[in-house]
Amino acid sequence: MRDKAQADEFWRTLRSHAATNGAHALFAGDTIYTWGLVDEAEVLWWAAADQGGPNAIQALGTLARHYQVSRNAEGQYRAFRQLHFAHPLDADVSNNFVYFAALTGHDGAIAERLATEDLERNPQNLTYLATRAFVMFVNGRAADALALLQPKAAEVEKSPALAFAYGLALAGTGNKTEARALLEKIPQSALATREADLIKSALGD
């Protein structure tokens, strides 16, 4: 009982200190993560992220990687949203924010606008093209998504993002056989749980 009380007091002290010192929050989060205290590390990384500055950017990058490994789309949305508003002109960050916003059903109007702008500025970028089409798909415009992607259909082997969006667009327009052939090639381990569920729903599994 005494050990638990001491541990609780230590954790309260650590959290209190982390709330005012981003560098210490980041370091402490990294340290206790290696001890297997994943949930506690996440709390400290967010404490660092909420304080702004270089430590916040590093903490958000760490959180994004953590959520990728844990297949947590909601967490990736939160991390990339904060990164986007810290660096609004970074197109790669913007694209990730848009993608996870669309995947999790958040910030619909912002995601639609940013997806369009990113692609207009980078028309040859297959990932941005896939994201734009994915936003169309989740907004109930599978036919428009398919029309956008068809000129690049031969390049789906080069881009998992393109294959994912193209497969969903095919499924959404009734071509589930071709969609299944594309989507089932994507390793489950590479997908967030929300993505895997979306594929199952699109294919009617």
N, C-alpha and C positions, 0 to 999 in steps of 0.2 A: 504493500500500500504506500509505504514511504517512497519507494522507487518511482511509482507512478506519479505521486505528487511532485517529486523532483523533476521528472520528465515533463510534466505539464507546465511547471514553472519555467523550465528551460525553454520550452516551445513558445510560451507567451513572451518571454524576454527576446527570443530570436525574432519573432514576428514584429514586435514593437520596434526593434532596432532596424529591421529590414524595411519598415515603412518609411524611414527617414534617410536611409543610406542605400542607394541603388547598387553601388559596387559591392557592398557587403551582402545584400540580398542575392545578387547574382552568384557570388562566390559560394555563399552558404547553400543556395539551391543546387548548384553543381556538385557540391561536396556531399550533401545528404542523399542526392540521387544515386551516387555510387554506393551508398550504404543500403540501397533498396527502398528508401523512403520516398517513393514516387509522388504520392499525393501531396506530401509536405513540400517537396521540391517544387512542384507546380505552383503552390501558393506563393512561395518565395520568388519564383521567376515572374509571376504576375505583379508582385510587389515592386520588383525592379522595373518591369515594363511600364507601370503606371507613373513612374517618376520622370520619364522623358530622358533625352540625351543619349549618348553612345551606349551606355549600359542598358537602356531600354531597348534599343535596336538589337543588341546582342541577346537580350533575354527573349525578345519576340522571335528571333531566329531559332533559338533553342526550343521554345515552345512549339513553333511550327514543325520542327523536326520530331519532337516528342509526339505530337499529335499525328504526324504522318506514320510513325512506327506503330502507334496504338490504333491506327485506322479510324481516328476520331475526326470526322468532317466538321462537326460543330466547333471543336477546338481550333482547327485550322482556319475556319472562317473568322473566329475572334482574333486570332493572331495576325492574319493577313489584313483584316480590317484596320487594326491599329497601325500596322506597318504602312498601309496605304495612306492613311491620314497624316502619318509622319513624313512620308515621301510621296506626295501625290503625283509627281512627274515620272516616277519609276514605272515604266510600262510592264515589266515582268511582275512586280509586286501588285500592280493594278489588275493584271490578268488573273493572278492567283486569288485576289480578293473577289473579283467578279465571279470566278468559277465556283468558289466555295459558298459565296452568297447565293448563287443560283441553285447549287446542290442542296443547300439547307433551307431555302425558301426565305431568305432575308434580303432586305434592301433592293427590292425588285426594280424600282425606277432608276436608282443609281447604277445598278449592275447593267441594265439595258443601255444606258447612256455611255458608260465607260467601255463596254464591250464594243460598241459601234465606233467610238473614238479611237480605241487602241488598234482596231483592224484598219481603219481609214489611214492611220499614220504608219502602219506596218502591214501593207496588203499581202506581202509574200510570206508572212509568218504563219506557219501551219497551226501552231498552238493557239494563236489569237483567233485564227479562223475557226478552229474547233470550239473555242470558248464562245464565240459569237453564235455559232450554230447551236451549241448546247443551251444557251440562254433562250434562243427561239424555241427549242424543243420543250424546255420546262414551262414555257409560257403557252404551250398548246399549239405551237406553229411548226409541227414536224415537217410538213410539206415544204415550208420556206427554208427550214434547216437543211433538208435534203437538197433542194435546189442550189443553196449556197455551197454545199460541199461537193456536189457531183463533179464539177470541173477538176477537183483534186482527188478523185476516187482512186486513181492509180498510185497515189502516194500514201495510202493508209498504212502500208508496211513500214514506212519511215517514221511514223508518228503515232504512238499509242493514244495520245489525246485525240487525234483525228479519227482513229479507228473506233474509239469509244463513242464520240459524237456521231459519227457516220452510222455506226451500228444502231444507236438509239433512234436516229432519224429514219432509218430503214424500218425498224420495228414499229415506229409510230405511224408509218404510212402503209403498214400491212405486209411488208416483205420480211416476215420473221425468219424464213429459212436462211436468207443471205445475212440477215442481222445476227442470227445465232452463230453462223460461221465466223463472223468477225469478233463478236463479243466473247465467245467462249475461248478464244485464243489469249485473252488478257488474263494473266495469272491472278488468282484470287488474292494472293499476298500483296499485290501491287495496288489493290483497291481499298478505299475506305469502306467501312461497313455500309454506309449510305449508298455508295456507288454500286456495291454488290447487290443491295436490295433493289436499287433502281433497275439494274439489268434483269433481275428475276421478274420484276413487275412488268417491264416492257416486253419481255418474251412470253409472259403468261405462265411462268413456272411456279 
